[in-house]
Amino acid sequence: MDLKQRKLNRSEWNSIEIAVSKSEIDILNLIMKGYHDVNIKINYTNSIFTFLKIEYTEKMEDYLYNKYLRARIDIVEAELLKLYDKYKKMKIDSNTKINSADKIRLDRYDENELKKNDIYEYILLNHIEKLLHYKKSANNKLYCFHYYTLYKLIKNNIIRLNRYIVTIAKKILDLFEEHIDISVIIENAVEFIEKNKSLLKYNDLTLYEHQKEIFTECKNTNPKLVLYMAPTGTGKTLSPIALSEQHKIIFVCAARHVGIALARAAISVNKKIAFAFGCASADDIRLHYFAAKEFTRNRRSGGIGKVDNSVGDDVQIIICDIKSYLPAMYYMLAFNKAEDLILYWDEPTITLDYDEHEFHSTIRKNWKKNLIPNVVLSSATLPKLNELTETIPDFLNKFPSAKIYNIVSHDCKKSIPIINKDGFVVLPHYLHEKYQDILKVAKHCENYLTLLRYFDLQGVVEFITYINSNNFSNNKMNLNRHFETLDDVNMKNIKFYYIKLLQNIELEKWSSIYSTFIRLRKPHILNNDTVDANGHKLTKSKSIGPGISKTSLSTNNLAGTSLTRLASEQVLSSSIEPIKTNGTSGVYVTTKDAYTLTDGPTIFISNDIEKIAKFCIQQANIPSLVMDEIMKKIEYNNVVNERLHNLELEIEFIKEGQENTAKNSVSTFHKGVTVTGRNKSSKDSKKISRDCGDDELEGKNNMSKLTNEINSLRSMIKITTLNDAFVPNKKMHMEKWAEGLVTTNAFTSNIDDHIVSDIMALNGVENSWKVLLMMGIGVFINHDNITYTEIMKKLADEQKLYMIIASSDYIYGTNYQFCHCYLSKDLNLTQEKITQSMGRIGRSNIQQTYTVRFRDDEQILKLFTSETEKPEIINMNRLFNTHKVVWKNNTYIEIADDLDENNENNDFDEDCVIESV
């Protein structure tokens, strides 16, 4: 994560001008409209009316029903009459007439044409027909699936949906309601909810609950401190765009990448923004063209020329780093009332896990000198309201009429399973044999519901099914008491019920329950035993001996079974073959385990980047002859790159000299010329001009020679490529390492040759990183070569890398879409940082296969264990405080404040800043 408090470079400026995708713009428009109507629902799926783009009338609706729907619905109603003889058919006039112009227009579209275009009436009709089919064939599971899907789809907000299809759908739902067993839906929740393509594809776009709350609270005119905690990837960082509909926003971010991503989104919807990065004063603030009020025009193009950055009347959002907050604040106060501003502080806990950090004094100075009465602290791991015992009273003391709003959200629309070092899914009921320890884990999860996101839904429903079918819990945990209607059946409620169920199990039954699940536990990531470490095929014979049956070797004895009472007697240990583990499950990411990394890129977080890089290259089994040839080319290129670097420095030196000559040698004043303090006549100026012209000509000649030499050297760079057999998940690679295994969704890199050439031409980049790039693997680390970092960011944003190896500092600053995450053994993370690390996964709106893979099981236990003295809580109370306090003997003690003395020379004076504006 780039925490350097510096100005934006050219590539960063260019990146904010790249518009986001149409689907992202749709989301942004929804969020902005949602500020004015928090209950907004938008669905872009076409009905027959919206597809045909014709004016609505009831007569036209009847005609469209007769033309496109009647034949199939007549068959549906005939089937309903067979099942329910009292069913009353709908009565619709079959001879509805429309004018000839409309009729000619509609004749161009037949039923097949509409089916091709995802028309919503046909989607509903398909589920109705399948529901009746499986009802007749007594397939209870699929019957319940289509009933549940229809129940959810009919509630979507589709414009001009034909009223007759709505009527028939509701009639069917009412008729069959009493035959639906909610336990079947919960038991099959993975298929019915998590992986239900119809629900995922046609769902309404709505605000998250936390967005509804913050938009509502920020409309209140009183001063306020909003504690805003919601899972990563649920739109917290986009909320300022909606808040700017009524307020002016100062967005503070330690991770500049987050600010740049917000800027790009804001510009895509025409928001007027400014930047304050690496500012020493308000003079360093820069306006985007949309926010420019006073500027010169380019005579040729007619576009904006030079912008007057001191005029910020129109700025809606100013994005700044921590160092630049005070100049940004004073800048905005010069044009706005304090009560109209919102300080939106993104991830305020960054660096708070350190006892001491260079940011700490700046954070506290910003808080102490803050004049904005409306503050939002936004983070997925923000301390709880009751934990901020110093910060909240301090804010109320500074703004006596302020209110505190605590917004905590646990949106849980995805399952991102936690996988241990042996490849097993981790859930609370696997963690402890003693029930008292399970109760502590369950209570911890109840207090930190954001963990629900990382509960594997399949494992959860298997546990629920087993406990309920064997009556191992008390009566108050009966499913029907907690899920009264299908509206209650969703992923979040199922996982919350699981936590409650864990706390209400009969004590004497727990030992048997625990041992049963441990025995039946199967790895999520299977060991690839088809090849050895060198890629040589292995043959393995399987036999069934005494006490081992084919059934016991199946992937899961509980999955897909009906809710029947299971025997609670202890199963003999010899009845199930123990699974051999060695703690290396899924670790061979460049060879035999690469196929398990599916759907999208992977991030491997480690504090020993070099060790992981060497391991990836070593395990790739690149022949020594091939590697020697690659390294020779890289070393040769390094020599060329060093010479190129020196020549480029020479060109920069010549350019600077020319600029200084132009600025300092001659400055025109009326008819004379001022030169080094003496006023010269126009004759002297001609001589000076001639002298300068000679120097300028010599400089141009030198520049030309250097440029030619640079171009010549660049042509000498040797192109280096790697055979696809060594690039994870390319076809040849999978044929070698995963032949015969399921590799359908295996994800691979897609890096253009010119990108590899660009990296090869960079100076100061590790040789191993260049080899990794050829394998589709990038490295995120604070690096002096900004060009390398920018190329990696671009490749990550476009999802062209197979994997990124990153240090733990990057757990906050990466808003890229990852599907899998490895947490290395060398990490020593706090509970909050572990949660932030896992938050890198599943940030897109698409439901894919996700995993978080821990290389150290102790980190998993830390995640599920309550901690008392969290450094983030202690430091937030210390630093977000106008008084200087220290944590000593389990309490906060106020001491003499030396902040002003230490920062006297670096402090910002409000009057000076506003005067410069």
ZAMARGU-4260 file (C-alpha; in steps of 0.2 Angstrom, whole numbers, plus 5000, padded with zeros to 4 digits):
<rodrens>
0) 5000/5000/5000 | 5007/5017/4995 | 5006/5027/5011 | 5019/5040/5004 | 5011/5058/5006
5) 5016/5064/4989 | 5007/5073/4975 | 4999/5063/4961 | 5010/5058/4947 | 5006/5059/4928
10) 5000/5041/4927 | 4988/5043/4942 | 4981/5059/4934 | 4978/5050/4918 | 4970/5035/4927
15) 4956/5045/4934 | 4950/5050/4917 | 4947/5032/4912 | 4928/5030/4914 | 4921/5015/4924
20) 4911/5002/4915 | 4892/5005/4911 | 4887/4993/4925 | 4897/5003/4937 | 4889/5019/4931
25) 4872/5011/4934 | 4877/5007/4952 | 4883/5025/4955 | 4867/5032/4948 | 4857/5021/4959
30) 4867/5027/4974 | 4865/5045/4970 | 4846/5043/4967 | 4846/5033/4983 | 4851/5048/4993
35) 4835/5056/4989 | 4824/5040/4990 | 4833/5026/5001 | 4820/5013/4996 | 4824/5014/4978
40) 4823/4999/4967 | 4829/4998/4949 | 4829/4983/4938 | 4835/4984/4920 | 4827/4967/4914
45) 4814/4970/4900 | 4796/4966/4901 | 4787/4964/4884 | 4781/4982/4885 | 4799/4989/4888
50) 4807/4978/4875 | 4794/4983/4862 | 4795/5001/4867 | 4777/5004/4865 | 4765/5015/4874
55) 4755/5007/4888 | 4736/5004/4888 | 4726/4990/4896 | 4720/4986/4878 | 4738/4984/4872
60) 4742/4974/4888 | 4727/4962/4884 | 4733/4960/4866 | 4751/4956/4870 | 4745/4943/4882
65) 4735/4935/4869 | 4749/4936/4856 | 4764/4931/4866 | 4758/4922/4883 | 4740/4915/4881
70) 4744/4898/4873 | 4757/4893/4886 | 4746/4900/4901 | 4731/4890/4894 | 4741/4874/4896
75) 4747/4879/4914 | 4729/4882/4919 | 4723/4866/4912 | 4736/4857/4923 | 4731/4867/4938
80) 4713/4861/4935 | 4719/4843/4936 | 4728/4846/4952 | 4714/4857/4960 | 4697/4855/4952
85) 4691/4871/4961 | 4703/4882/4952 | 4695/4896/4943 | 4703/4901/4926 | 4707/4919/4922
90) 4694/4927/4910 | 4703/4938/4896 | 4695/4943/4880 | 4704/4934/4866 | 4698/4945/4852
95) 4706/4962/4858 | 4709/4973/4843 | 4722/4986/4841 | 4725/4999/4827 | 4733/4992/4811
100) 4749/5003/4813 | 4753/4995/4830 | 4748/4977/4823 | 4760/4979/4809 | 4774/4984/4820
105) 4771/4970/4832 | 4770/4957/4818 | 4789/4959/4816 | 4792/4951/4833 | 4787/4933/4836
110) 4788/4923/4852 | 4805/4916/4848 | 4812/4933/4846 | 4806/4938/4863 | 4813/4922/4871
115) 4830/4927/4865 | 4830/4943/4874 | 4827/4938/4892 | 4810/4945/4893 | 4804/4944/4911
120) 4787/4936/4908 | 4795/4921/4899 | 4807/4919/4914 | 4792/4918/4926 | 4783/4907/4914
125) 4798/4895/4913 | 4798/4893/4932 | 4779/4891/4933 | 4780/4877/4920 | 4794/4868/4929
130) 4786/4870/4946 | 4770/4861/4940 | 4781/4848/4931 | 4791/4843/4946 | 4775/4844/4957
135) 4767/4830/4946 | 4783/4820/4946 | 4784/4821/4965 | 4802/4828/4964 | 4801/4838/4980
140) 4818/4846/4979 | 4816/4853/4962 | 4798/4858/4965 | 4803/4868/4981 | 4818/4875/4971
145) 4806/4883/4957 | 4793/4888/4970 | 4806/4897/4980 | 4813/4905/4965 | 4796/4911/4958
150) 4792/4918/4976 | 4807/4929/4975 | 4806/4934/4957 | 4788/4940/4957 | 4793/4953/4970
155) 4806/4961/4958 | 4802/4979/4952 | 4800/4976/4933 | 4792/4990/4923 | 4776/4986/4915
160) 4776/4968/4919 | 4760/4960/4911 | 4747/4959/4925 | 4740/4942/4920 | 4757/4934/4922
165) 4758/4942/4939 | 4740/4935/4943 | 4744/4917/4938 | 4760/4917/4947 | 4752/4923/4964
170) 4738/4911/4962 | 4750/4896/4960 | 4761/4902/4975 | 4745/4903/4986 | 4739/4886/4980
175) 4755/4877/4984 | 4760/4887/4999 | 4755/4874/5012 | 4765/4860/5003 | 4782/4869/5005
180) 4794/4862/5018 | 4805/4876/5023 | 4818/4864/5030 | 4820/4857/5012 | 4824/4875/5006
185) 4837/4878/5020 | 4845/4860/5018 | 4848/4865/5000 | 4852/4883/5002 | 4868/4882/4992
190) 4858/4878/4976 | 4842/4888/4981 | 4850/4904/4986 | 4869/4905/4984 | 4870/4898/4967
195) 4853/4902/4960 | 4857/4909/4943 | 4839/4917/4941 | 4840/4926/4958 | 4858/4932/4955
200) 4854/4938/4937 | 4837/4946/4939 | 4838/4953/4956 | 4833/4971/4959 | 4847/4984/4962
205) 4844/4992/4979 | 4855/5001/4992 | 4863/4991/5006 | 4855/4994/5023 | 4870/5003/5029
210) 4869/5016/5014 | 4851/5019/5019 | 4855/5023/5036 | 4870/5034/5033 | 4860/5044/5020
215) 4846/5046/5032 | 4857/5051/5047 | 4867/5064/5037 | 4851/5073/5032 | 4850/5079/5050
220) 4856/5096/5052 | 4864/5094/5069 | 4883/5091/5071 | 4886/5072/5071 | 4899/5058/5073
225) 4895/5043/5062 | 4903/5027/5066 | 4901/5018/5050 | 4905/4999/5050 | 4901/4988/5035
230) 4909/4973/5026 | 4922/4977/5013 | 4915/4977/4995 | 4898/4984/5000 | 4899/5001/4994
235) 4906/5011/5009 | 4919/5020/4998 | 4905/5025/4986 | 4894/5033/4999 | 4903/5050/4998
240) 4897/5052/4980 | 4879/5051/4986 | 4882/5062/5001 | 4889/5075/4989 | 4871/5077/4982
245) 4868/5089/4997 | 4884/5091/5006 | 4902/5096/5002 | 4914/5081/5006 | 4932/5081/5012
250) 4937/5063/5009 | 4953/5058/5019 | 4962/5042/5014 | 4979/5035/5020 | 4979/5023/5005
255) 4980/5034/4990 | 4974/5020/4978 | 4957/5021/4987 | 4956/5040/4984 | 4960/5038/4966
260) 4947/5024/4963 | 4934/5036/4971 | 4940/5050/4960 | 4938/5039/4944 | 4920/5034/4950
265) 4915/5052/4954 | 4922/5059/4938 | 4912/5046/4928 | 4896/5053/4935 | 4902/5071/4932
270) 4905/5076/4950 | 4916/5091/4953 | 4932/5086/4963 | 4948/5092/4969 | 4964/5084/4975
275) 4975/5088/4990 | 4989/5075/4990 | 5006/5080/4998 | 5001/5097/5001 | 5012/5110/5011
280) 4998/5123/5009 | 4982/5127/4999 | 4993/5132/4985 | 4996/5114/4981 | 4978/5109/4979
285) 4972/5105/4962 | 4955/5105/4953 | 4949/5093/4941 | 4942/5102/4925 | 4924/5099/4930
290) 4927/5109/4946 | 4936/5123/4937 | 4927/5140/4939 | 4940/5152/4932 | 4952/5147/4918
295) 4960/5152/4902 | 4954/5145/4885 | 4966/5136/4873 | 4965/5146/4857 | 4967/5132/4846
300) 4956/5118/4853 | 4944/5129/4863 | 4946/5118/4878 | 4952/5123/4896 | 4969/5129/4897
305) 4976/5135/4913 | 4965/5132/4929 | 4964/5145/4943 | 4965/5132/4957 | 4962/5145/4971
310) 4944/5146/4966 | 4935/5131/4973 | 4917/5137/4975 | 4911/5123/4964 | 4920/5108/4972
315) 4909/5095/4978 | 4922/5082/4984 | 4940/5085/4989 | 4950/5070/4991 | 4966/5071/5002
320) 4979/5061/5011 | 4981/5062/5030 | 4996/5075/5028 | 4985/5087/5018 | 4969/5087/5028
325) 4971/5103/5037 | 4975/5113/5020 | 4960/5104/5012 | 4949/5109/5027 | 4954/5127/5027
330) 4952/5127/5008 | 4934/5121/5009 | 4930/5132/5023 | 4935/5147/5013 | 4920/5143/5001
335) 4908/5134/5012 | 4900/5135/5030 | 4907/5122/5042 | 4890/5114/5044 | 4888/5111/5026
340) 4904/5100/5025 | 4907/5082/5030 | 4923/5075/5035 | 4923/5057/5028 | 4938/5048/5035
345) 4941/5031/5026 | 4949/5017/5036 | 4955/5027/5051 | 4962/5012/5059 | 4977/5011/5046
350) 4993/5011/5056 | 4984/5010/5072 | 4990/4992/5075 | 5008/4999/5077 | 5013/5006/5094
355) 5022/5020/5086 | 5020/5027/5068 | 5025/5043/5059 | 5006/5045/5055 | 5001/5045/5073
360) 5006/5063/5077 | 4998/5069/5060 | 4982/5060/5064 | 4980/5067/5081 | 4984/5085/5075
365) 4971/5083/5062 | 4958/5078/5075 | 4963/5091/5087 | 4962/5106/5074 | 4947/5099/5065
370) 4933/5112/5063 | 4921/5102/5054 | 4906/5097/5065 | 4900/5082/5054 | 4912/5067/5054
375) 4911/5050/5047 | 4923/5036/5052 | 4922/5022/5040 | 4929/5005/5041 | 4925/4986/5041
380) 4935/4984/5057 | 4930/5001/5066 | 4930/4999/5085 | 4913/4997/5093 | 4903/5012/5101
385) 4906/5006/5118 | 4925/5004/5115 | 4928/5022/5110 | 4927/5028/5128 | 4939/5043/5125
390) 4935/5048/5107 | 4916/5050/5109 | 4916/5061/5125 | 4930/5071/5117 | 4920/5074/5101
395) 4904/5079/5112 | 4915/5091/5122 | 4921/5099/5106 | 4903/5100/5098 | 4891/5100/5113
400) 4875/5098/5102 | 4882/5084/5092 | 4874/5067/5091 | 4883/5050/5089 | 4876/5038/5076
405) 4882/5020/5076 | 4879/5011/5059 | 4884/4993/5059 | 4880/4982/5044 | 4882/4963/5042
410) 4877/4961/5024 | 4880/4943/5019 | 4876/4939/5001 | 4892/4929/4998 | 4900/4914/5006
415) 4919/4915/5007 | 4925/4899/5015 | 4940/4899/5027 | 4952/4885/5022 | 4965/4878/5034
420) 4983/4872/5030 | 4976/4854/5027 | 4963/4860/5015 | 4948/4858/5026 | 4934/4871/5028
425) 4934/4880/5045 | 4918/4883/5054 | 4915/4886/5073 | 4908/4869/5076 | 4925/4861/5070
430) 4936/4871/5082 | 4933/4864/5100 | 4929/4847/5108 | 4923/4856/5124 | 4906/4864/5123
435) 4911/4878/5134 | 4924/4883/5122 | 4911/4882/5108 | 4900/4894/5117 | 4914/4907/5119
440) 4917/4906/5100 | 4898/4907/5096 | 4897/4922/5107 | 4912/4930/5099 | 4904/4928/5082
445) 4888/4935/5088 | 4897/4951/5093 | 4906/4951/5077 | 4893/4947/5064 | 4905/4952/5050
450) 4912/4934/5052 | 4896/4927/5045 | 4903/4932/5027 | 4916/4919/5030 | 4905/4904/5035
455) 4904/4891/5021 | 4885/4890/5018 | 4886/4871/5013 | 4894/4867/5030 | 4882/4878/5039
460) 4866/4869/5032 | 4874/4852/5035 | 4876/4856/5053 | 4858/4863/5055 | 4851/4848/5046
465) 4860/4836/5057 | 4856/4844/5073 | 4837/4847/5069 | 4834/4830/5062 | 4841/4822/5077
470) 4833/4834/5090 | 4850/4838/5098 | 4844/4856/5102 | 4830/4863/5113 | 4813/4866/5107
475) 4815/4885/5105 | 4827/4882/5090 | 4813/4874/5080 | 4816/4879/5062 | 4798/4885/5059
480) 4799/4897/5074 | 4814/4906/5066 | 4809/4905/5048 | 4790/4908/5048 | 4789/4913/5029
485) 4800/4912/5014 | 4804/4931/5016 | 4814/4925/5031 | 4824/4912/5022 | 4840/4921/5016
490) 4859/4918/5018 | 4861/4930/5032 | 4847/4923/5042 | 4852/4905/5040 | 4870/4909/5046
495) 4863/4919/5061 | 4852/4904/5065 | 4867/4893/5065 | 4876/4904/5078 | 4860/4903/5089
500) 4859/4885/5087 | 4877/4882/5092 | 4872/4890/5109 | 4857/4880/5112 | 4863/4862/5110
505) 4861/4849/5124 | 4877/4848/5133 | 4878/4829/5135 | 4876/4827/5116 | 4891/4839/5110
510) 4905/4826/5112 | 4896/4814/5100 | 4891/4828/5088 | 4909/4835/5087 | 4917/4818/5084
515) 4904/4814/5071 | 4908/4830/5061 | 4927/4828/5063 | 4925/4810/5056 | 4914/4815/5042
520) 4924/4830/5037 | 4931/4830/5019 | 4944/4842/5013 | 4938/4857/5002 | 4954/4857/4992
525) 4959/4839/4988 | 4977/4834/4987 | 4982/4832/4969 | 4990/4815/4969 | 4990/4812/4951
530) 5008/4819/4949 | 5023/4820/4959 | 5033/4837/4963 | 5041/4836/4946 | 5025/4833/4936
535) 5028/4815/4933 | 5011/4805/4932 | 5008/4793/4947 | 4997/4778/4947 | 4987/4774/4962
540) 4977/4758/4965 | 4961/4759/4977 | 4955/4744/4987 | 4940/4742/4999 | 4945/4732/5014
545) 4936/4727/5030 | 4926/4741/5038 | 4928/4752/5023 | 4913/4754/5011 | 4911/4764/4994
550) 4898/4775/5003 | 4911/4780/5017 | 4923/4786/5003 | 4910/4797/4995 | 4913/4816/4996
555) 4900/4820/5009 | 4888/4808/5018 | 4876/4822/5023 | 4875/4832/5007 | 4859/4830/4997
560) 4851/4818/5010 | 4833/4821/5016 | 4830/4826/5034 | 4829/4810/5043 | 4834/4805/5060
565) 4852/4799/5061 | 4859/4786/5073 | 4868/4795/5087 | 4878/4780/5092 | 4897/4782/5091
570) 4904/4776/5074 | 4919/4765/5076 | 4935/4774/5071 | 4940/4760/5059 | 4924/4762/5049
575) 4931/4778/5040 | 4947/4779/5032 | 4957/4793/5040 | 4963/4807/5028 | 4981/4810/5027
580) 4986/4828/5029 | 5003/4836/5029 | 4999/4855/5030 | 5003/4859/5012 | 4986/4858/5004
585) 4984/4870/4990 | 5001/4878/4992 | 5009/4873/4975 | 5002/4888/4966 | 5013/4887/4951
590) 5011/4868/4948 | 4999/4854/4954 | 4987/4865/4965 | 4985/4879/4952 | 4969/4872/4945
595) 4961/4875/4962 | 4962/4894/4959 | 4947/4897/4949 | 4936/4912/4942 | 4948/4926/4945
600) 4965/4932/4952 | 4973/4927/4968 | 4982/4937/4981 | 4996/4930/4992 | 4999/4940/5007
605) 5016/4939/5015 | 5029/4949/5024 | 5043/4939/5016 | 5040/4943/4997 | 5057/4936/4992
610) 5054/4919/5000 | 5037/4917/4992 | 5044/4923/4975 | 5058/4910/4976 | 5046/4897/4981
615) 5035/4900/4966 | 5049/4900/4954 | 5058/4885/4962 | 5042/4874/4962 | 5038/4879/4943
620) 5051/4866/4939 | 5058/4877/4924 | 5073/4867/4917 | 5090/4873/4922 | 5094/4876/4903
625) 5079/4887/4900 | 5081/4896/4916 | 5100/4900/4912 | 5095/4906/4895 | 5081/4918/4903
630) 5093/4924/4916 | 5107/4928/4903 | 5094/4938/4893 | 5088/4947/4909 | 5106/4951/4914
635) 5110/4957/4897 | 5094/4968/4897 | 5099/4975/4915 | 5116/4981/4908 | 5107/4990/4893
640) 5094/4997/4906 | 5107/5004/4917 | 5115/5013/4901 | 5097/5019/4896 | 5094/5026/4914
645) 5110/5036/4914 | 5106/5043/4897 | 5088/5048/4902 | 5095/5057/4917 | 5107/5067/4905
650) 5092/5072/4895 | 5082/5078/4911 | 5098/5087/4916 | 5099/5096/4899 | 5080/5100/4900
655) 5081/5108/4917 | 5096/5118/4911 | 5087/5125/4896 | 5072/5129/4907 | 5082/5138/4920
660) 5091/5148/4906 | 5074/5153/4899 | 5068/5158/4916 | 5084/5167/4924 | 5094/5174/4910
665) 5081/5186/4902 | 5065/5193/4908 | 5056/5206/4897 | 5050/5222/4906 | 5042/5235/4894
670) 5055/5238/4880 | 5070/5234/4891 | 5077/5217/4897 | 5082/5214/4915 | 5097/5203/4916
675) 5105/5197/4932 | 5100/5213/4941 | 5105/5226/4927 | 5093/5235/4915 | 5099/5232/4897
680) 5094/5240/4882 | 5086/5231/4867 | 5103/5230/4859 | 5110/5221/4873 | 5094/5210/4872
685) 5098/5205/4854 | 5116/5200/4860 | 5109/5190/4874 | 5096/5182/4863 | 5110/5177/4851
690) 5120/5170/4865 | 5105/5160/4872 | 5101/5154/4854 | 5119/5147/4852 | 5117/5138/4869
695) 5099/5132/4865 | 5106/5125/4848 | 5120/5116/4856 | 5107/5109/4869 | 5096/5103/4855
700) 5110/5094/4846 | 5115/5085/4862 | 5097/5080/4865 | 5095/5073/4848 | 5111/5063/4850
705) 5105/5056/4866 | 5088/5052/4860 | 5095/5043/4845 | 5107/5033/4857 | 5092/5029/4868
710) 5081/5023/4854 | 5096/5012/4848 | 5098/5005/4865 | 5080/5001/4867 | 5080/4991/4851
715) 5094/4980/4859 | 5082/4974/4873 | 5080/4956/4871 | 5063/4949/4871 | 5061/4935/4884
720) 5046/4923/4884 | 5042/4907/4894 | 5034/4891/4887 | 5015/4889/4892 | 5020/4873/4901
725) 5027/4884/4915 | 5013/4897/4915 | 5000/4892/4928 | 4983/4886/4921 | 4988/4888/4903
730) 4982/4873/4892 | 4999/4865/4892 | 5002/4868/4910 | 4986/4859/4915 | 4989/4845/4903
735) 5005/4842/4913 | 4999/4845/4931 | 4980/4842/4931 | 4976/4830/4918 | 4960/4821/4922
740) 4955/4834/4935 | 4941/4846/4935 | 4949/4862/4927 | 4934/4870/4919 | 4935/4887/4929
745) 4954/4887/4932 | 4960/4905/4930 | 4975/4910/4921 | 4985/4926/4916 | 4983/4936/4900
750) 4998/4947/4898 | 5002/4955/4882 | 5020/4953/4875 | 5023/4972/4875 | 5019/4972/4894
755) 5033/4959/4897 | 5045/4969/4885 | 5041/4985/4895 | 5045/4976/4912 | 5061/4970/4904
760) 5066/4987/4900 | 5064/4994/4918 | 5079/4998/4928 | 5080/4992/4947 | 5067/4978/4946
765) 5072/4962/4954 | 5076/4948/4941 | 5065/4936/4950 | 5050/4948/4948 | 5053/4948/4929
770) 5053/4929/4929 | 5037/4929/4939 | 5028/4941/4927 | 5031/4929/4913 | 5022/4916/4924
775) 5007/4929/4926 | 5012/4934/4944 | 5015/4952/4950 | 5022/4959/4965 | 5015/4973/4976
780) 5028/4981/4987 | 5034/4999/4990 | 5046/5001/4976 | 5057/5015/4970 | 5052/5011/4952
785) 5035/5019/4950 | 5033/5013/4933 | 5033/4995/4938 | 5020/4998/4952 | 5009/5007/4940
790) 5010/4993/4927 | 5006/4980/4941 | 4991/4991/4946 | 4984/4992/4928 | 4986/4973/4926
795) 4977/4970/4943 | 4963/4982/4938 | 4961/4973/4922 | 4962/4956/4930 | 4976/4950/4919
800) 4987/4943/4932 | 4985/4925/4938 | 4992/4930/4956 | 4999/4945/4965 | 5011/4943/4979
805) 5009/4957/4992 | 5015/4963/5008 | 5003/4965/5023 | 5003/4984/5021 | 4992/4981/5005
810) 4977/4974/5014 | 4969/4991/5015 | 4974/4998/4998 | 4969/4985/4986 | 4951/4987/4979
815) 4955/4975/4965 | 4944/4959/4962 | 4952/4944/4969 | 4943/4927/4971 | 4956/4918/4982
820) 4968/4924/4996 | 4983/4915/5004 | 4989/4922/5021 | 5007/4916/5024 | 5014/4909/5040
825) 5026/4923/5042 | 5012/4936/5046 | 5009/4942/5063 | 4992/4951/5061 | 4980/4958/5073
830) 4962/4952/5073 | 4957/4967/5063 | 4970/4965/5051 | 4966/4947/5048 | 4948/4953/5044
835) 4954/4966/5033 | 4965/4954/5023 | 4950/4942/5021 | 4940/4958/5014 | 4951/4958/4998
840) 4940/4943/4992 | 4923/4944/4984 | 4922/4962/4981 | 4913/4961/4964 | 4894/4959/4962
845) 4896/4942/4954 | 4894/4926/4964 | 4910/4915/4960 | 4920/4902/4970 | 4930/4911/4983
850) 4942/4905/4997 | 4953/4912/5010 | 4967/4900/5013 | 4977/4901/5029 | 4995/4894/5030
855) 4994/4895/5049 | 4979/4888/5059 | 4984/4899/5074 | 4978/4914/5064 | 4961/4906/5062
860) 4960/4903/5081 | 4964/4921/5084 | 4950/4926/5072 | 4937/4917/5082 | 4944/4922/5099
865) 4939/4937/5109 | 4954/4949/5113 | 4954/4962/5127 | 4968/4975/5123 | 4967/4978/5104
870) 4980/4990/5099 | 4968/4998/5086 | 4955/5002/5100 | 4969/5009/5112 | 4977/5020/5098
875) 4960/5026/5092 | 4956/5033/5109 | 4973/5040/5110 | 4974/5049/5094 | 4957/5054/5090
880) 4957/5065/5105 | 4960/5083/5107 | 4969/5079/5124 | 4985/5069/5125 | 4981/5052/5134
885) 4991/5036/5137 | 4986/5019/5140 | 4993/5013/5157 | 4987/5000/5169 | 4971/4996/5159
890) 4965/5014/5159 | 4968/5030/5150 | 4978/5044/5158 | 4979/5062/5152 | 4996/5070/5152
895) 5004/5086/5147 | 5001/5090/5128 | 5016/5093/5118 | 5008/5093/5101 | 5009/5111/5097
900) 5027/5112/5103 | 5032/5097/5092 | 5023/5104/5077 | 5026/5122/5078 | 5037/5124/5063
905) 5026/5112/5052 | 5009/5118/5058 | 4996/5126/5046 | 4990/5143/5050 | 4972/5145/5046
910) 4973/5164/5041 | 4988/5161/5030 | 4980/5146/5021 | 4963/5155/5018 | 4973/5171/5012
915) 4982/5160/4999 | 4965/5154/4993
</rodrens>
